Amino acid sequence: MRCIEDGHNVFYTGSAGVGKSTVLKAFVRGLKNQGKQVDIVAPSGIAALNVGGMTIFSYAYWHPDSFKEGLDAFLKKAHSKSVRKRLCSTDVLVIDEISMVERDLLVRLDMMMREVRHGWRPDPNEKGRRVKMMSPHDRKLPFGGVQLVVTGDFFQLPPVRPFKHCIQCGGDELAGWQQHNARDLKCKSCPRVYSDIDKWAFRSRTWEDCDFRYFELKKIHRQNDEQFITILQKCRVGKALLPNEAAVLTTPKADPVGAVKLLPTRREVDNENTRNFNRLPGTERDYECLDYWEWRNKDEPELKKKGQRLYASRPDGPLLALKDHRFEEKVQLKVGMLVILLVNLDFSAGLVNGSQGKIIRFEKYDPSKSLVARPTKGDGSQPPEQSALDMLRESQIRAFVERAVSSMSLEFNNGGKVC
């Protein structure tokens, strides 16, 4: 897109299969050829992996408790050296899957980048990566003067965890935020009211300030069945189907083996998973949670308590930090069971939040064996060596399996394995 190369803020959209990710990769190559620092972010690990980026939380150095702080404290912590270095080096910020980005998350990122990039001066002793001096006027510009390219489809997935905390006050969770019943949420500490209709990123003042150039991709490349494409497009915008089109969807068909079922409530999902789990042959194996907490940032003393035990009566039990995550205290496993990763375990191996796999066997733990078997590249070469973070995670996995009777071997759809 020429307007991207010319420096305009751009929002481009389109339904599934029109090539949004292909276009993204193409213009990113062009921008990098111009010598620009392009950072790509997305709201989830699996979305970030698909476009070669990182999560918004990783980019901004946020953690689960970041939004519990009031706005003043939130912006003050944005001035750490690592945050300023990254955010001030960005020339172009690309946000993928924008429909999943809630309004206040976009606003927080905008405010943070305006704050950090205001009159910033690079370290004169820094070598290597190109750095530049920010103008004091950048605070007046959206995202501190960074060029913004946003893509996604607002007809697809809605924002993740909208309005969990008041953007002004932080503090405790807003009462009823998790119910998703379209009711207004009210902050107890200030007069702010949060309406469900305002959860979308385009409902923010930040979106208006960006003054986007808008584009819609319309040609679908993923399918060539015209009737199927027509039905998908009508469902996307809520348009009524013709009788013959409805018949295509309602005519009973045999379920394909291993197909994923979509159910409306968590209770129905749990019941379906339990039924299928009980049908699997073999011995059920139970694994108790073994979590880990290291308090690194002494500027946040309130986080130190996260390393305390969740239950005083269980010295080997989970930590208080577990309450901030989606993990269970205990999992029950069998051979043949389908699994899904809930963490970004290894980006280079494609083992990220959302990766799907299957338990293929249980085996005796071998301390000399690598626990993460990375798939080879297309040219047959091996991926780069593990980073310090990868090695820390592997040591944690080893601590877990050493406590268990046996280890398990998981194979993921992309060829990656965890043993």
Secondary structure, DSSP 8 states (H G I E B T S, - for coil): -HHHHTT--EEEEE-TTS-HHHHHHHHHHHHHHTT--EEEEESSHHHHHHTT-EEHHHHHT--TTGGGS-HHHHHHGGGSHHHHHHHHH-SEEEE--GGGSBHHHHHHHHHHHHHHTTT----TT--SS------GGGGGSGGGG-EEEEE--TTSS--SSTTSSBTTTB-S--TTGGG-SS--EE-SSSS-EE-GGGGBGGGSHHHHHH--EEEEE----S---HHHHHHHHHHHHT----HHHHHHHHS-----TT-----SSHHHHHHHHHHHHHHS-S--EEEE---------TT-GGGGGGGSBSSTT-TTS-BGGGGGSS--SEEEE-TT-EEE--S--BGGGTB-TT-EEEEEEEE---TTS-SEE----TTS-------HHHHHHHHHHHHHHHHSS-EEEEEETTS-EE-
